[in-house]
């Protein structure tokens, strides 16, 4: 389910005027099911403090038309043509090197980013780094000349590309000329990695436009997490949406299933998190303020419904966006997410019969300002393995979601 909220404070207009100023509509591939707290067909609850832009629709459309008509700089003009040095800002603290580059220069391909890092062309405080290394505020980053990959020659899509395009359309829960929201299935990675041959970033290659530009990732969710994934279809949208995430204007709600009953039933988790690497794995550990690589992380949680006090459905609202934040935070308070291979640490705990041992975490909803005015509001349904658990436990997915009233900071 998705919607784009529009408001107006104008006087009633004639039928012709309404027709002239009608905004473009989202093209949804399928319904995402009832919203948390909403009755079928009813109006869903709003996020606390949510404010949609109040500009009259006609004026907003005129502004959008002017922006489209204005001569846009080529993407290449936005990229450095010679070596430059930049300083890591507070908002970029603890950001991965590859994501830092992607955020600074929307449009760069994943392969090109990996190439300049691997060759040592990008340096941090004069040293070579790995694409997964994390930056610290104040560090000096040497950025080499960058360029876009050559556009692929247009033509008929191959059979494999057509299948990929169809798969993307089946995932789509919101789409317009600038933005795409996918319902990413559990098990499908967002970006490539070691031994990764199929992922969302690679699948988006089939959506390149006539100028050779493909849709861009503006945030990520874990491979085993399903749900709302926001994609920018234009560089204009990529710039605005990336800015919204940096300024924490994007509001996200996750659903999870955890053992036991968290107390109190609504609360705030505030810790520092730092990456801990071993030969076999990488996890986020609870750290102390001042520890190397430690970043502050804040999560609000609320109990939605329980199943005999053995399992609880919780709703989560991350204020910050650290790696594995929700998974590490729930484990920290003694209620790790069911099926989590990294953070579930309760000894001798038995999974109830019929439930699949898969991560029970859903990126349920995302609300973010639209680059051209109004608000994008998209909701994803429970994935099959979580829907099976909800059915077996007698949980009602249409219940009111108390996390809606959690603070935004």
N, C-alpha and C positions, 0 to 999 in steps of 0.2 A: 504494500500500500504506500502511496506517496502522494504528496500534494505540494503545491507552491502557494503560499499564503499571499494574498494581495489585499491592501486596504485602501480606502479612499475617504476623504472628507469633503468631497464635492457635493453640490446639489444634484438631485436626480436629473438625468439627461434623457434626451430623446432616444428612440430605438436606433436611429442611424448613427448617433454619436457613440452609443454603447458598442455598436458593431465595429465602428472605426477603431476604437481604443481597446478592443478585446485583446488580451495578451496571448502569446503562443501557449499552447497547452502541452502538458507532459504526455509523452507516449509511453504508456506502461505496458510491459509484456504480459503481466499477470497481476492479480491481486495478491497482496501479502498477508491477508487475514486480518482479524480484528485488532485494533490498537489496544495497548495496555490501558485498561480502565474505560474503554469506550464500548458502548453498545453497538451491535451490528447496525451500520448505517448511520450511527450517531456521531456527534462531534467529539473528538478526542481531547483529553486534558492537555493543557499547554505547559510548557516549561516555565518554572518560576522566573519572572522578570523578562520573559521573552518579548521583544519588541520588533515588529515588522516595520519596514520603511513606510512612512505615511505620505509619500509623494503621490499625487493623483496619477492613475494609470496612464492617462494620455500624455502627461508631461514626462513620465518615466519612459514611455515608448519613444517619444521624440528624442530624449537623451540617448537612448539605445541606438536609434537610427543614425544620430550624428556620430556616435562612436564607431558604428560600422562603416559610415561613409568616410570618416577621417582617414587619411593615408596612414597606414600602419607601417612601422619599421619592420624590415625583414628580420626574421629570427636571428640570422647571422649577425645583424648589427648589434644585438644584445650580448653577444659573446665576446670575450677578450681576444684581440688579434695579436697581442704581445703579452709577455710575462707581466703579471701584476701581483701585488701582495696585499692581502686583506686581513683584517683582525676578527677573530671569533667574538661574536656578541654574546650578551647574557642569555638571549633567547636561543642561541645555538649551542650553549653549553651542554656537553654530554651527547651531542649529535654525532652519528656515525659519519665518517669521511664521505662515503658515497652519497648519503642522503643530504649532507651539507652541500655538495656540488649540485645535486639535483634540485634542491630548494633554491639555491642562488641562481641557477641557470636552467629554468624550465625548458624542456625540449631536447636536452642532451639524452642520448640513448644510454641504456644500462651498459652496453658493451663498450661504448666510448669512455664512459666514466671509469670502468674497470681497467681499460687499457692505459689511460694516463696515470692511474695510481700504480698499476703493476710495473710500468716502465720507470717509476720514480720521478716522473715529470712534475708531480705535485709533492710539495714538501711542507712539513709542519715544523716550525722552529728550526728549519734547515735540515730536518731528518726525513728519511723515507718512512712511509706509513703503509699500513694495510687498509683496504677499503672498509673493514669492519672496526677499525680503531675509532675511538671516541675523542672528540675535540673538547678542549677546555676554554672557558672564557678568557680572552686576552691573548691566546696563542696567535702566532703569525703564520698565515697559510700562503705559500707560493703557488699561484695558479698559472699553468702554462697556457699558450694560445689554444682555444677550443674551437671545434667546428662540428656541424651537424653531419650525420651520415648522409651519403648520397641518396636521394629519393629513389624508391624502387620504381621501375618502369610499370606504368599502368597497363591494364589489360584484364582479361577474364581471370577470375579467381580459380585456383586449382580446386579439385574436389576436397582435398584436405583443408584448404583455406575456407571453403564454403561451410564445411562441418564446424570449423572453429567459429566462424561468424554466427552460425545458427546457435552454437552453445552459448555464446555471449548474449545473444538476443533472449535466450531462455532464462538467463540469469538477471536480465534487466528488470529493475523495479521502478526506475525513473529515468527519463531521457528528454533532453531538449537540445537546442543547437550548441549549447556551451558545456553542458554537464551530463554525466552518466553516473547512475548509482547501480551497482551490481549487488546481487545477493550471492556472495562468494560461497561456494560449498566447502564444507570441512574437508581437509586433505589436499586442497589445491593451493599451492604457494602463490603469494602475490608477486614476488620477484625471484629471479634465479639464484642459484647457489651451486655449491659443489655437487655435481652429479644430477642437477636439476634440469630436465629437458622441457617440461611443460609447466608454465606458470602464467599468471594474468598478464604481466608485462609483455611476455612473448606473444600471447594470444592477441593482444591489441594491435599487433603488426597488420592484421587483416583489415583494420579500420583506418588505415592511412588515407588522407584526403588527396585531392588532385595536386596539391603542392608537396606531397610527400610527408606531411606531418601526421604523426599518430597521436591518439589520446594519451594523456600523461597521468601517472599516479600522483596523488597529492597527499596520501597517507597510506598506512599499511595496517593489516591485522595479521595475527599469527596464522601459520599454515593450517593448524587444526581448529582454528576458530572460524565459524561461519558467520554470514550476515553482511551488513551494509559496508560496501567499499566504494568510496567516492573517486570518480575519475573526471579529469578536465579534458574536454574535447578540443579546446582552443588554448593558445598561449595566453590570451586575455583572461580566460577563466582560471588557468593554472596560477597566474600571478595573484589574482584576488583570493582564490581558495587557499593557497599556501599562506597568504597573509592572515586569513581568518583563523587558520590553525595556530599560527605563531602568536596571535593576539588572544587566543583561547575563546574566540567567538563561536567555534564549533561546539555543539553540545551533543554528547554521546551517551547512550544508555545500553548497558549489556545485561543479559540474563545469564544466570549460572545455577547449577545444582551443587549443593555442598552437604557434607555429612554434619549431623548435629543441628543445634539451634543457636545461632549467634546471639549473644547478649551484650549490650542491649539490642533490641530488634532494629533500631536505626542508629547508625553511628558514622564516625569519620576516622579514617585510617591515615595517619601522617607519619612517614618514615623517610629515611634516606636509603637509596638503592644504589648498589655498585655491581659491576659485572665481575663474576668469578669464573675463571676458565680453568679447565682441566684437560687432560689428553683426550677424554671421551666426550665432554659436554661443556656447555656454557650456560650458567644460570645467573639470575640476579639475586644477590644476597642483601639482607638488611644491614645497612652500614651506619656509621656515626658521622655527624656533621664534621666536615674537614677531612674525612678519609679520601684518599686518592680516587678520583673518578666517581665520587658519590654525588647523586643528584636528589633533590627533594621531590617526593611523590605524594600526592593526596588523592584519596578515593573516598567517596560516600557510598554507603551500602544501606539497603533496607530489606527486611524480610517481607516477602509477598505472601507465601503460603508454605505450610509444613506438611509433611507426610509422616505422621506418627512420631514426630521428634527425632526420627532417624535420619531423614533427609529434608533439606530445606531449599526452597526456590528463593534466591536472592536477586535483587536488582542492583546494579552497580553503576555509578556515575564517576568516571575518572575526570579529575580536574586537570591533572598533568597527563602527559602521554609517554611515560617511560616504557622501555622494553619489558614485556611480561609483567607490567605493573599490577594488573588485577590478580593474576595468578600468584604472584609473590605476596601480595597483600593479604589475600584470603588465607594462604598458608600461614602467614605471620600471626593471624588472630586465631589459629587453630581450626580453621574450616576450609581446607584446600578444596579446589574444584574437583568434582568427581571425574575420573578418567584422565587426570593430568599426569603425564609420564615424568615430568620434571619436578613438580612441587607437592604431589600427594605423598605425605610422609606419616600417615597414621598406621602404626603397626597392627597386624592381625585384623585389619578391617575387611569385612567381606562385602562385596558388591551384591546388592539384592538380586535375586533371580529375575531374569528377563531383561535387565538393563545392560546395555553394551558398555564395554570398558573403553569408551572414547571420551575425549574432552567435552564436557557439558558447558560450553561457553558460546554465547551468541551475541554478536554485535547487533542488538535489536533495533536501535533507532538512531538516526543522525539528523540534527537540525542545524542548518548553517545558512548565513546570508547568501542569497544568489548574487552572482557578479553583476547582474543587470537590474537588481532591485527585487524586493520581496524576499521570501524565505523558502529554501528547499527543506522538506520534511519527509523523510523516507523511513519506512518500517519493513523489517524482514521477518518472515515466518520462522517458526522453529524448524531446524533441520530434521530429517527423518529419524535419526537416532535419539534426539532430544524429544521429539514428538512422541516416540514410542515410550520413553521414560515417563513423560507427562501423563500419557494414557494409563500406563500401568500403576502409577502412583495416585491417580485420580486428581491431578492438578488441573486447574481451569485457566487456560492461557488468556482468557478474556477478562480476568480479574483486574481491578484497579491497581496501578503500579505506584506505590508510595514514593518512589525515588523522584517522581516528577517535582516534588516540592523541596528537593535538596538544594542547598546553596550552589552558586556557580563558582565560588572561589574558595 
